[in-house]
Amino acid sequence: MIQRRSLMGGLTGLGAVALMPGQLSAQGAGTSGIVKFGFFGPFTGNFAANGQRFREAGELFLEQTNAAGGIAGRRLEVEFQDDRGDPLQSTNIAQRFVGDAAIVAAIGSFTTTASMAAGQVFAQARMPQVSPTASHPDYTKISPYQFRMPNTQDIVAELNAELMVNRLGTRRIALPYFQDDWGIYVAQATKAEIEKRGGEVILSEAMTQQARDFRAMITKIRASRADGIFLASHYAPSAIFMQQLRQAGITVPVGGADPLYNPEFLRLAGPAAEGVICTTYFFPADPSKATFTEGYKAKYGREPDQWAAFAYDAIAIAAEGAKALIQAGRPVTREALRDAIDDLPPYEGVTGTTDFVNGTPRKPMTLLVIRNGKYELYT
């Protein structure tokens, strides 16, 4: 049995000499003085504000781990690659990672679409993939090699509906959603849960990736006499939508999915973000997250957000699996690492307790409200 360890407890051991990847065979990668992961996400492009937090968290974990002696005495190496949120790029990166015999696990990507595109490659190569944020149920159906850090969206949809119907008391709800795999599924699942609770989704309409003018949609929302809006969208289009909604004089309550917990949403939406309520797995004001939050602030000069926390947990749990193998005297191969991750006991991370069942955990979530330009706990 692998001993339960806190994510914040660090990884200790003796230093080791790193070998060049070209010197390693697939078996040699499992017994060398290094453990190497591939890490990919949208470091540029439409989701860059999220992807940059991903990379920062990955680099922080890498720095902290090696400063503490590595993974059970082996130096951690991480290759970072930018997929720009593009599934074609994520597929190319996955092929690059599986072609490097030294890489034993992949961390990424941000969107479900990019994660699933890469997942096909990782599944065929039998390399474990831990996505910090892919939440579509189909992601972990690709193969036993896919893991995720958040709940699936059908679970999150229950909280979305609870917020709109029970907490805010709305009954006629408009549901704009982003037109990607994630947004479509969030809208469908949230609609079903709202209807279970006696509410009605009177308008459900897609936000295309290129759209910047939502006035026609807002006109429909006004005509529908909606008494509440739930945004199943990302931070950038949601910020534009909120500005145009408030400019139109519509003041009904607005709830949103967890991508709205992002400093860029506050910056882009400005005063129009006031009163918006969204979900999160991580809030830096939580005293139990102080070690991670303070370490992140010391390195980057600002508090971490949920996306940084997810990325930190994702790479940490892969490292914990590798540590278990090393301490058991077993080679850190791709297949062995998949099994070790799957066999970990409930793991206490900065986004909550991760206990995988078919690659997916079930975690509690927190509600936040925007007041005076800042996120606060919603009670």
C-alpha positions as a Markdown table, in Angstrom:
| # | Residue | x | y | z |
|---|---|---|---|---|
| 1 | Met | 0.0 | 0.0 | 0.0 |
| 2 | Ile | 1.3 | 3.4 | -1.0 |
| 3 | Gln | 1.4 | 5.7 | 2.0 |
| 4 | Arg | -0.9 | 8.7 | 1.9 |
| 5 | Arg | 1.1 | 11.9 | 1.6 |
| 6 | Ser | 0.0 | 15.6 | 1.5 |
| 7 | Leu | 0.7 | 17.3 | -1.8 |
| 8 | Met | 2.2 | 20.2 | 0.1 |
| 9 | Gly | 4.5 | 18.0 | 2.1 |
| 10 | Gly | 7.1 | 18.0 | -0.7 |
| 11 | Leu | 9.1 | 15.2 | -2.3 |
| 12 | Thr | 12.4 | 14.4 | -0.7 |
| 13 | Gly | 15.4 | 12.3 | -1.4 |
| 14 | Leu | 19.0 | 12.4 | -2.7 |
| 15 | Gly | 20.0 | 14.3 | -5.8 |
| 16 | Ala | 20.9 | 12.4 | -9.0 |
| 17 | Val | 22.8 | 13.0 | -12.2 |
| 18 | Ala | 20.5 | 13.7 | -15.2 |
| 19 | Leu | 21.1 | 11.8 | -18.4 |
| 20 | Met | 20.3 | 13.2 | -21.9 |
| 21 | Pro | 17.1 | 11.8 | -23.3 |
| 22 | Gly | 18.9 | 10.5 | -26.4 |
| 23 | Gln | 20.8 | 8.1 | -24.1 |
| 24 | Leu | 17.7 | 6.4 | -22.8 |
| 25 | Ser | 15.8 | 3.5 | -24.1 |
| 26 | Ala | 12.1 | 2.9 | -23.1 |
| 27 | Gln | 13.3 | 0.6 | -20.3 |
| 28 | Gly | 16.3 | 2.9 | -19.5 |
| 29 | Ala | 13.9 | 5.8 | -18.9 |
| 30 | Gly | 12.4 | 3.8 | -16.1 |
| 31 | Thr | 15.6 | 3.2 | -14.2 |
| 32 | Ser | 17.7 | 6.3 | -14.9 |
| 33 | Gly | 18.5 | 9.2 | -12.6 |
| 34 | Ile | 15.6 | 11.3 | -13.9 |
| 35 | Val | 11.9 | 11.3 | -14.1 |
| 36 | Lys | 10.6 | 13.2 | -17.2 |
| 37 | Phe | 7.1 | 14.5 | -17.9 |
| 38 | Gly | 5.7 | 16.3 | -20.9 |
| 39 | Phe | 3.5 | 19.3 | -20.1 |
| 40 | Phe | 1.3 | 21.0 | -22.6 |
| 41 | Gly | -1.4 | 23.7 | -22.7 |
| 42 | Pro | -2.4 | 27.0 | -24.3 |
| 43 | Phe | 0.5 | 29.2 | -23.3 |
| 44 | Thr | -0.5 | 31.6 | -26.2 |
| 45 | Gly | -3.8 | 32.1 | -28.1 |
| 46 | Asn | -7.4 | 32.4 | -27.0 |
| 47 | Phe | -6.9 | 30.6 | -23.6 |
| 48 | Ala | -3.5 | 32.1 | -22.8 |
| 49 | Ala | -4.5 | 33.6 | -19.5 |
| 50 | Asn | -5.4 | 30.1 | -18.3 |
| 51 | Gly | -2.4 | 28.4 | -20.0 |
| 52 | Gln | 0.1 | 30.8 | -18.5 |
| 53 | Arg | -1.1 | 29.9 | -15.1 |
| 54 | Phe | -0.8 | 26.3 | -16.0 |
| 55 | Arg | 2.9 | 26.7 | -17.0 |
| 56 | Glu | 3.7 | 28.9 | -13.9 |
| 57 | Ala | 2.3 | 26.2 | -11.6 |
| 58 | Gly | 4.2 | 23.5 | -13.5 |
| 59 | Glu | 7.4 | 25.4 | -13.2 |
| 60 | Leu | 6.8 | 26.1 | -9.5 |
| 61 | Phe | 6.3 | 22.4 | -8.8 |
| 62 | Leu | 9.4 | 21.5 | -10.8 |
| 63 | Glu | 11.5 | 24.1 | -9.0 |
| 64 | Gln | 10.2 | 23.1 | -5.5 |
| 65 | Thr | 10.6 | 19.3 | -6.2 |
| 66 | Asn | 14.2 | 19.5 | -7.4 |
| 67 | Ala | 15.1 | 21.9 | -4.6 |
| 68 | Ala | 13.8 | 19.3 | -2.1 |
| 69 | Gly | 15.9 | 16.5 | -3.6 |
| 70 | Gly | 13.8 | 15.4 | -6.5 |
| 71 | Ile | 11.3 | 12.5 | -6.7 |
| 72 | Ala | 12.7 | 9.9 | -4.3 |
| 73 | Gly | 16.2 | 11.0 | -5.2 |
| 74 | Arg | 15.6 | 11.3 | -9.0 |
| 75 | Arg | 15.7 | 14.7 | -10.7 |
| 76 | Leu | 12.4 | 15.8 | -12.3 |
| 77 | Glu | 12.6 | 17.1 | -15.8 |
| 78 | Val | 9.6 | 18.7 | -17.6 |
| 79 | Glu | 9.3 | 19.5 | -21.3 |
| 80 | Phe | 6.8 | 22.4 | -21.8 |
| 81 | Gln | 4.9 | 22.7 | -25.1 |
| 82 | Asp | 2.4 | 25.3 | -26.3 |
| 83 | Asp | -0.7 | 23.8 | -28.0 |
| 84 | Arg | -2.5 | 27.2 | -28.3 |
| 85 | Gly | -5.7 | 25.4 | -27.4 |
| 86 | Asp | -5.7 | 23.9 | -30.9 |
| 87 | Pro | -6.5 | 20.1 | -31.1 |
| 88 | Leu | -4.2 | 19.7 | -34.1 |
| 89 | Gln | -1.3 | 21.2 | -32.2 |
| 90 | Ser | -2.1 | 19.1 | -29.1 |
| 91 | Thr | -2.0 | 16.0 | -31.3 |
| 92 | Asn | 1.3 | 16.9 | -32.8 |
| 93 | Ile | 2.7 | 17.6 | -29.3 |
| 94 | Ala | 1.4 | 14.2 | -28.1 |
| 95 | Gln | 3.2 | 12.5 | -31.0 |
| 96 | Arg | 6.4 | 14.4 | -30.0 |
| 97 | Phe | 6.0 | 13.3 | -26.4 |
| 98 | Val | 5.4 | 9.6 | -27.1 |
| 99 | Gly | 8.4 | 9.6 | -29.5 |
| 100 | Asp | 10.7 | 10.6 | -26.6 |
| 101 | Ala | 11.4 | 7.4 | -24.7 |
| 102 | Ala | 12.4 | 9.4 | -21.6 |
| 103 | Ile | 8.9 | 10.9 | -21.1 |
| 104 | Val | 6.8 | 8.7 | -18.9 |
| 105 | Ala | 3.7 | 10.8 | -18.5 |
| 106 | Ala | 1.9 | 13.8 | -20.0 |
| 107 | Ile | 0.2 | 16.7 | -18.2 |
| 108 | Gly | -2.4 | 18.5 | -20.3 |
| 109 | Ser | -4.2 | 20.1 | -21.9 |
| 110 | Phe | -6.6 | 22.9 | -20.8 |
| 111 | Thr | -9.6 | 22.4 | -23.1 |
| 112 | Thr | -11.5 | 19.1 | -23.3 |
| 113 | Thr | -11.2 | 19.2 | -27.1 |
| 114 | Ala | -7.4 | 19.5 | -27.1 |
| 115 | Ser | -7.1 | 17.0 | -24.3 |
| 116 | Met | -9.2 | 14.4 | -26.1 |
| 117 | Ala | -7.4 | 14.9 | -29.4 |
| 118 | Ala | -4.0 | 14.3 | -27.7 |
| 119 | Gly | -5.5 | 11.5 | -25.7 |
| 120 | Gln | -6.0 | 9.2 | -28.7 |
| 121 | Val | -2.2 | 9.3 | -29.2 |
| 122 | Phe | -1.4 | 8.7 | -25.6 |
| 123 | Ala | -3.8 | 5.8 | -25.3 |
| 124 | Gln | -2.3 | 4.1 | -28.3 |
| 125 | Ala | 1.2 | 4.6 | -26.8 |
| 126 | Arg | 0.1 | 3.5 | -23.4 |
| 127 | Met | 1.3 | 6.7 | -21.8 |
| 128 | Pro | -0.6 | 8.1 | -18.8 |
| 129 | Gln | -2.2 | 11.5 | -19.4 |
| 130 | Val | -3.4 | 13.7 | -16.5 |
| 131 | Ser | -5.5 | 16.6 | -17.7 |
| 132 | Pro | -5.7 | 19.4 | -15.1 |
| 133 | Thr | -9.1 | 20.6 | -16.4 |
| 134 | Ala | -10.8 | 18.3 | -19.1 |
| 135 | Ser | -14.3 | 17.8 | -17.7 |
| 136 | His | -16.3 | 16.2 | -20.5 |
| 137 | Pro | -17.3 | 12.6 | -19.5 |
| 138 | Asp | -16.0 | 11.2 | -22.8 |
| 139 | Tyr | -12.4 | 12.2 | -22.0 |
| 140 | Thr | -11.8 | 9.3 | -19.6 |
| 141 | Lys | -13.7 | 7.0 | -21.9 |
| 142 | Ile | -10.8 | 7.1 | -24.4 |
| 143 | Ser | -8.7 | 4.5 | -22.4 |
| 144 | Pro | -7.6 | 3.6 | -18.9 |
| 145 | Tyr | -4.6 | 5.9 | -19.5 |
| 146 | Gln | -6.6 | 9.2 | -19.1 |
| 147 | Phe | -7.0 | 10.9 | -15.7 |
| 148 | Arg | -8.5 | 14.3 | -14.8 |
| 149 | Met | -8.4 | 16.5 | -11.8 |
| 150 | Pro | -11.9 | 18.1 | -11.8 |
| 151 | Asn | -15.4 | 16.5 | -11.6 |
| 152 | Thr | -17.2 | 15.7 | -14.8 |
| 153 | Gln | -19.6 | 18.3 | -16.0 |
| 154 | Asp | -22.7 | 16.2 | -15.2 |
| 155 | Ile | -21.6 | 16.5 | -11.5 |
| 156 | Val | -20.9 | 20.2 | -11.8 |
| 157 | Ala | -24.2 | 20.7 | -13.5 |
| 158 | Glu | -26.0 | 19.8 | -10.3 |
| 159 | Leu | -24.3 | 22.7 | -8.5 |
| 160 | Asn | -25.0 | 25.1 | -11.5 |
| 161 | Ala | -28.7 | 24.2 | -11.3 |
| 162 | Glu | -28.7 | 24.5 | -7.5 |
| 163 | Leu | -27.3 | 28.0 | -7.7 |
| 164 | Met | -29.8 | 29.2 | -10.3 |
| 165 | Val | -33.0 | 27.6 | -9.0 |
| 166 | Asn | -32.5 | 27.2 | -5.3 |
| 167 | Arg | -30.0 | 29.8 | -4.3 |
| 168 | Leu | -31.0 | 32.7 | -6.6 |
| 169 | Gly | -34.6 | 31.7 | -7.0 |
| 170 | Thr | -34.7 | 32.1 | -10.8 |
| 171 | Arg | -37.2 | 30.1 | -12.8 |
| 172 | Arg | -37.0 | 31.3 | -16.4 |
| 173 | Ile | -33.3 | 31.0 | -17.3 |
| 174 | Ala | -31.3 | 31.9 | -20.4 |
| 175 | Leu | -28.3 | 29.8 | -21.1 |
| 176 | Pro | -25.6 | 31.2 | -23.5 |
| 177 | Tyr | -22.9 | 28.6 | -24.1 |
| 178 | Phe | -19.5 | 28.5 | -25.8 |
| 179 | Gln | -19.5 | 26.5 | -29.0 |
| 180 | Asp | -17.0 | 23.8 | -28.2 |
| 181 | Asp | -17.2 | 20.3 | -26.7 |
| 182 | Trp | -17.0 | 21.6 | -23.1 |
| 183 | Gly | -19.6 | 24.4 | -23.6 |
| 184 | Ile | -22.1 | 22.3 | -25.4 |
| 185 | Tyr | -22.0 | 19.6 | -22.8 |
| 186 | Val | -22.2 | 22.1 | -19.9 |
| 187 | Ala | -25.3 | 23.7 | -21.4 |
| 188 | Gln | -27.0 | 20.3 | -22.0 |
| 189 | Ala | -26.2 | 18.9 | -18.5 |
| 190 | Thr | -27.1 | 22.2 | -16.7 |
| 191 | Lys | -30.4 | 22.5 | -18.6 |
| 192 | Ala | -31.4 | 19.0 | -17.6 |
| 193 | Glu | -30.6 | 19.7 | -13.9 |
| 194 | Ile | -32.4 | 23.0 | -14.0 |
| 195 | Glu | -35.5 | 21.2 | -15.3 |
| 196 | Lys | -35.3 | 18.6 | -12.6 |
| 197 | Arg | -35.6 | 21.3 | -10.0 |
| 198 | Gly | -38.6 | 22.9 | -11.6 |
| 199 | Gly | -36.9 | 25.7 | -13.6 |
| 200 | Glu | -37.1 | 26.3 | -17.3 |
| 201 | Val | -34.3 | 27.1 | -19.8 |
| 202 | Ile | -36.2 | 29.4 | -22.1 |
| 203 | Leu | -33.3 | 30.3 | -24.4 |
| 204 | Ser | -30.1 | 28.3 | -25.1 |
| 205 | Glu | -27.9 | 29.7 | -27.8 |
| 206 | Ala | -24.2 | 29.2 | -28.8 |
| 207 | Met | -21.5 | 31.8 | -28.7 |
| 208 | Thr | -19.2 | 31.1 | -31.6 |
| 209 | Gln | -15.5 | 31.4 | -31.2 |
| 210 | Gln | -15.2 | 34.5 | -33.3 |
| 211 | Ala | -18.3 | 36.3 | -32.0 |
| 212 | Arg | -17.7 | 39.7 | -30.3 |
| 213 | Asp | -21.2 | 41.2 | -30.8 |
| 214 | Phe | -23.9 | 39.6 | -28.6 |
| 215 | Arg | -26.5 | 42.3 | -28.9 |
| 216 | Ala | -28.8 | 40.1 | -31.0 |
| 217 | Met | -28.7 | 37.3 | -28.4 |
| 218 | Ile | -29.3 | 39.9 | -25.6 |
| 219 | Thr | -32.3 | 41.2 | -27.5 |
| 220 | Lys | -33.7 | 37.6 | -27.5 |
| 221 | Ile | -33.0 | 37.3 | -23.8 |
| 222 | Arg | -34.9 | 40.5 | -23.1 |
| 223 | Ala | -37.8 | 39.4 | -25.2 |
| 224 | Ser | -37.9 | 36.0 | -23.4 |
| 225 | Arg | -38.4 | 37.7 | -20.0 |
| 226 | Ala | -35.7 | 35.6 | -18.5 |
| 227 | Asp | -35.3 | 36.2 | -14.8 |
| 228 | Gly | -31.8 | 34.7 | -14.6 |
| 229 | Ile | -28.8 | 33.9 | -16.9 |
| 230 | Phe | -26.3 | 31.1 | -16.7 |
| 231 | Leu | -23.1 | 31.6 | -18.7 |
| 232 | Ala | -21.5 | 28.3 | -19.9 |
| 233 | Ser | -18.6 | 30.1 | -21.5 |
| 234 | His | -15.0 | 31.1 | -21.2 |
| 235 | Tyr | -13.7 | 34.3 | -19.6 |
| 236 | Ala | -13.1 | 36.5 | -22.7 |
| 237 | Pro | -16.4 | 36.1 | -24.5 |
| 238 | Ser | -18.2 | 36.2 | -21.2 |
| 239 | Ala | -16.6 | 39.5 | -20.3 |
| 240 | Ile | -17.8 | 41.1 | -23.6 |
| 241 | Phe | -21.3 | 39.6 | -23.1 |
| 242 | Met | -21.6 | 41.0 | -19.6 |
| 243 | Gln | -20.6 | 44.5 | -20.8 |
| 244 | Gln | -23.2 | 44.4 | -23.6 |
| 245 | Leu | -25.8 | 42.9 | -21.3 |
| 246 | Arg | -25.4 | 45.6 | -18.6 |
| 247 | Gln | -25.3 | 48.3 | -21.4 |
| 248 | Ala | -28.7 | 47.0 | -22.5 |
| 249 | Gly | -30.0 | 47.7 | -19.0 |
| 250 | Ile | -30.6 | 44.0 | -18.1 |
| 251 | Thr | -29.9 | 43.5 | -14.4 |
| 252 | Val | -31.1 | 39.9 | -13.8 |
| 253 | Pro | -28.8 | 37.7 | -11.7 |
| 254 | Val | -26.0 | 36.0 | -13.6 |
| 255 | Gly | -24.3 | 32.7 | -12.7 |
| 256 | Gly | -21.5 | 31.1 | -14.5 |
| 257 | Ala | -19.2 | 28.1 | -14.8 |
| 258 | Asp | -15.7 | 28.0 | -13.3 |
| 259 | Pro | -13.9 | 29.6 | -16.3 |
| 260 | Leu | -15.3 | 32.9 | -15.0 |
| 261 | Tyr | -13.0 | 32.6 | -12.0 |
| 262 | Asn | -10.1 | 34.4 | -13.7 |
| 263 | Pro | -8.5 | 37.8 | -13.0 |
| 264 | Glu | -8.8 | 38.4 | -16.8 |
| 265 | Phe | -12.6 | 38.2 | -16.5 |
| 266 | Leu | -12.5 | 41.0 | -13.9 |
| 267 | Arg | -10.1 | 43.1 | -16.0 |
| 268 | Leu | -12.0 | 42.7 | -19.3 |
| 269 | Ala | -15.5 | 43.0 | -17.9 |
| 270 | Gly | -14.8 | 45.8 | -15.5 |
| 271 | Pro | -17.9 | 47.0 | -13.5 |
| 272 | Ala | -20.1 | 44.8 | -15.6 |
| 273 | Ala | -18.8 | 41.8 | -13.7 |
| 274 | Glu | -20.3 | 43.0 | -10.4 |
| 275 | Gly | -22.6 | 40.4 | -8.9 |
| 276 | Val | -21.7 | 37.5 | -11.2 |
| 277 | Ile | -21.5 | 34.3 | -9.2 |
| 278 | Cys | -19.3 | 31.4 | -10.4 |
| 279 | Thr | -18.0 | 28.0 | -9.1 |
| 280 | Thr | -14.5 | 27.1 | -8.2 |
| 281 | Tyr | -12.4 | 24.3 | -6.7 |
| 282 | Phe | -9.8 | 26.6 | -5.3 |
| 283 | Phe | -9.8 | 29.9 | -3.5 |
| 284 | Pro | -6.5 | 31.4 | -2.3 |
| 285 | Ala | -8.0 | 33.0 | 0.8 |
| 286 | Asp | -8.7 | 29.5 | 2.1 |
| 287 | Pro | -6.1 | 29.1 | 5.0 |
| 288 | Ser | -5.6 | 25.4 | 4.2 |
| 289 | Lys | -4.1 | 26.4 | 0.8 |
| 290 | Ala | -1.6 | 28.9 | 2.4 |
| 291 | Thr | 1.6 | 27.0 | 1.6 |
| 292 | Phe | 0.8 | 26.7 | -2.1 |
| 293 | Thr | -0.5 | 30.3 | -2.3 |
| 294 | Glu | 2.4 | 31.8 | -0.5 |
| 295 | Gly | 4.9 | 29.8 | -2.7 |
| 296 | Tyr | 3.2 | 30.9 | -5.8 |
| 297 | Lys | 3.0 | 34.6 | -4.7 |
| 298 | Ala | 6.7 | 34.5 | -3.8 |
| 299 | Lys | 7.7 | 33.4 | -7.3 |
| 300 | Tyr | 5.2 | 35.3 | -9.4 |
| 301 | Gly | 4.1 | 38.3 | -7.3 |
| 302 | Arg | 0.4 | 37.4 | -7.4 |
| 303 | Glu | -2.0 | 34.9 | -6.0 |
| 304 | Pro | -2.6 | 31.7 | -7.9 |
| 305 | Asp | -6.0 | 31.0 | -9.5 |
| 306 | Gln | -8.0 | 27.8 | -9.9 |
| 307 | Trp | -6.1 | 26.9 | -13.1 |
| 308 | Ala | -2.7 | 27.1 | -11.5 |
| 309 | Ala | -4.0 | 25.0 | -8.6 |
| 310 | Phe | -5.3 | 22.3 | -11.0 |
| 311 | Ala | -2.0 | 22.2 | -12.9 |
| 312 | Tyr | -0.1 | 22.0 | -9.7 |
| 313 | Asp | -2.2 | 19.0 | -8.5 |
| 314 | Ala | -2.0 | 17.3 | -11.9 |
| 315 | Ile | 1.8 | 17.3 | -12.1 |
| 316 | Ala | 2.1 | 16.5 | -8.4 |
| 317 | Ile | -0.1 | 13.4 | -8.6 |
| 318 | Ala | 1.9 | 12.1 | -11.5 |
| 319 | Ala | 5.0 | 12.7 | -9.4 |
| 320 | Glu | 3.5 | 10.9 | -6.5 |
| 321 | Gly | 2.8 | 7.9 | -8.6 |
| 322 | Ala | 6.5 | 7.9 | -9.8 |
| 323 | Lys | 7.7 | 8.2 | -6.2 |
| 324 | Ala | 5.6 | 5.1 | -5.2 |
| 325 | Leu | 7.3 | 3.0 | -8.0 |
| 326 | Ile | 10.8 | 4.2 | -7.1 |
| 327 | Gln | 10.3 | 3.5 | -3.4 |
| 328 | Ala | 9.0 | 0.0 | -4.3 |
| 329 | Gly | 12.1 | -0.6 | -6.3 |
| 330 | Arg | 10.2 | -0.8 | -9.6 |
| 331 | Pro | 11.1 | 0.8 | -12.9 |
| 332 | Val | 9.2 | 4.0 | -13.7 |
| 333 | Thr | 7.7 | 2.9 | -17.1 |
| 334 | Arg | 4.7 | 4.4 | -18.7 |
| 335 | Glu | 2.4 | 1.4 | -18.0 |
| 336 | Ala | 3.7 | 1.0 | -14.5 |
| 337 | Leu | 3.1 | 4.7 | -13.8 |
| 338 | Arg | -0.5 | 4.5 | -15.0 |
| 339 | Asp | -1.1 | 1.7 | -12.6 |
| 340 | Ala | 0.6 | 3.6 | -9.8 |
| 341 | Ile | -1.4 | 6.7 | -10.3 |
| 342 | Asp | -4.6 | 4.7 | -10.4 |
| 343 | Asp | -3.7 | 2.9 | -7.2 |
| 344 | Leu | -2.9 | 6.0 | -5.2 |
| 345 | Pro | -5.0 | 6.4 | -2.0 |
| 346 | Pro | -7.1 | 9.5 | -1.6 |
| 347 | Tyr | -4.7 | 12.4 | -2.3 |
| 348 | Glu | -4.9 | 15.7 | -0.5 |
| 349 | Gly | -4.1 | 18.5 | -3.0 |
| 350 | Val | -4.8 | 22.2 | -3.3 |
| 351 | Thr | -8.0 | 21.5 | -5.3 |
| 352 | Gly | -9.3 | 19.0 | -2.8 |
| 353 | Thr | -9.2 | 15.3 | -2.3 |
| 354 | Thr | -8.5 | 13.3 | -5.5 |
| 355 | Asp | -9.6 | 9.7 | -5.4 |
| 356 | Phe | -9.8 | 8.3 | -8.9 |
| 357 | Val | -12.7 | 6.1 | -10.0 |
| 358 | Asn | -12.1 | 5.3 | -13.7 |
| 359 | Gly | -9.8 | 8.3 | -14.0 |
| 360 | Thr | -12.3 | 10.8 | -12.4 |
| 361 | Pro | -12.6 | 12.2 | -8.9 |
| 362 | Arg | -15.6 | 13.7 | -7.2 |
| 363 | Lys | -14.8 | 16.9 | -5.3 |
| 364 | Pro | -16.8 | 19.6 | -3.5 |
| 365 | Met | -16.9 | 23.0 | -5.1 |
| 366 | Thr | -17.2 | 26.6 | -3.7 |
| 367 | Leu | -19.3 | 29.5 | -4.9 |
| 368 | Leu | -17.7 | 32.9 | -5.4 |
| 369 | Val | -19.4 | 36.3 | -6.1 |
| 370 | Ile | -17.8 | 39.4 | -7.6 |
| 371 | Arg | -18.1 | 42.4 | -5.3 |
| 372 | Asn | -16.2 | 45.7 | -5.6 |
| 373 | Gly | -14.1 | 44.2 | -8.4 |
| 374 | Lys | -12.9 | 41.2 | -6.4 |
| 375 | Tyr | -13.9 | 37.6 | -5.9 |
| 376 | Glu | -15.4 | 36.8 | -2.5 |
| 377 | Leu | -17.0 | 33.6 | -1.0 |
| 378 | Tyr | -20.7 | 33.6 | -1.7 |
| 379 | Thr | -22.7 | 32.6 | 1.3 |
